Amino acid sequence: MSVHDSSRGVRKSAHFTQVDEEVKVSGRVVDFVDVTIKDADGNEYERDVVRHPGAVAIVAIDNDSNVYLVRQYRTPIDGDVWEIPAGKRDVAGEDPKLTGIRELEEEAGLLAKSFEPLIGVYHSAGFSDEYCDIFLATDLTEVPQKLEGPEEAVMELKKFALAETIEMIFQREITDAKSVAGLFAAYNQLLA
């Protein structure tokens, strides 16, 4: 059933209530669920929902206002995209901050003395409950990367000026939603 969490911008609906859900397919990362909702008049409707354990993403910025991006292959779109380092919350009960610290070290080979919450976003609330906590990491130290999986083994890691990443968004060179949101939030907090 749904969780109404005001810290994630969710408020209980005055018009709809979830009354049932049935897992149709349980995948490696997500579950595909049939959800039944009821409106205020008692009418029921079926909706397809993707249940996801959640994700974290990190805007890692060095002392010169450069941000670290990774370009990696994404199967659903069959291509490589520029993104901020990120990963799924695949350790049950782990604090999102700890997941983010681990993911930053794995993907970017970075440790941060300052690791603070920046924003949070739902990737596609129309069909998925995936929520992404986005952190701002500063005062960085380079360490060896701990790449996992075939996509990470060949991904590219590169630094860009934070202001340049905003232009890259407008030029549609950065199109990943969590990255767009995180980069704009970091720009607003640090440079605007």
RAGI-V623476 format. One record per pair of residues at least 4 apart in sequence whose ideal C-beta (glycine too) atoms are under 7 Angstrom apart, sorted by the first residue. I is the first residue (numbers start at 1). GAP is how many residues later the second one is. Records with the same first field share a line. If there is no record, write none. Layout:
I=GAP + GAP
//
This chain:
1=17 + 20
2=16
4=6 + 7 + 8
5=5
6=4 + 5
8=112 + 123
15=24 + 25
16=21 + 22 + 23
17=20 + 21
18=17 + 19
19=17 + 18 + 19
20=16
21=12 + 13 + 14 + 15
22=11 + 12
23=8 + 10
24=8 + 9 + 10
25=6 + 7
26=5
27=4
29=23 + 59
30=20 + 21 + 22
31=20
32=18
33=16 + 18
34=12 + 14
35=12 + 14
36=8 + 10
37=8 + 10
38=4 + 5 + 6
39=4
48=79
49=78 + 80
50=77 + 78
51=78
52=76 + 77 + 78
53=35 + 36 + 37
54=35 + 76 + 77
55=31 + 32 + 33 + 34 + 75 + 77
56=30 + 31 + 33 + 40 + 43 + 44 + 47 + 76 + 77 + 79
57=27 + 28 + 29 + 75 + 77 + 121 + 125
58=26 + 27 + 28 + 42 + 45 + 46 + 77 + 79
59=8 + 25 + 59 + 75 + 77 + 78 + 123 + 124 + 127
60=7 + 8 + 25 + 44 + 48 + 50 + 52 + 77 + 80
61=4 + 5 + 6 + 77 + 101 + 125 + 129
62=4 + 78
65=96 + 97 + 125 + 126
66=93 + 94 + 95 + 96
67=92 + 93 + 95 + 98 + 116
68=17 + 40 + 42 + 89 + 91
69=13 + 14 + 15 + 89 + 91
70=13 + 15 + 37 + 38 + 85 + 86 + 87
71=9 + 10 + 11 + 84 + 85
72=8 + 11 + 79 + 80 + 83
73=7 + 78
74=5 + 7
81=94 + 95
82=86 + 91 + 92 + 97
83=93 + 96
84=94 + 95 + 98 + 99
85=18 + 19 + 22 + 23
86=17 + 92
87=12 + 16
89=5 + 7 + 10
91=8
94=4 + 5
96=4 + 37
97=4 + 18 + 38
98=4
99=4
100=4 + 15 + 35
101=4 + 14
102=4
103=4
104=4 + 6 + 8 + 33
105=4 + 5 + 6 + 38 + 41
106=39 + 40 + 41 + 42
107=38 + 45
108=37 + 49
109=33 + 34 + 35 + 36
110=27 + 30 + 31 + 32 + 33
111=29 + 30 + 32
112=25 + 26 + 27 + 28
113=26
114=23 + 24 + 25
115=20 + 22
116=19 + 20
117=16 + 18
118=16 + 17 + 18 + 64 + 67 + 68
119=15 + 62 + 63 + 66
120=11 + 12 + 13 + 14
121=11 + 13 + 56 + 57 + 60
122=8 + 9
123=5 + 7 + 9 + 54 + 55
124=4
132=46
134=44 + 47 + 48 + 51
136=50
147=5 + 6
148=4
149=4
151=4
160=4 + 5
162=24 + 25 + 28 + 29
163=28
164=4
165=4 + 9 + 18
166=4 + 17 + 21
167=4
168=5 + 6
169=5 + 11 + 14
174=5 + 6
176=4
177=4
178=4
179=4
180=4
181=4
182=4
183=4
184=4
185=4
186=4
187=4 + 5
188=4
//
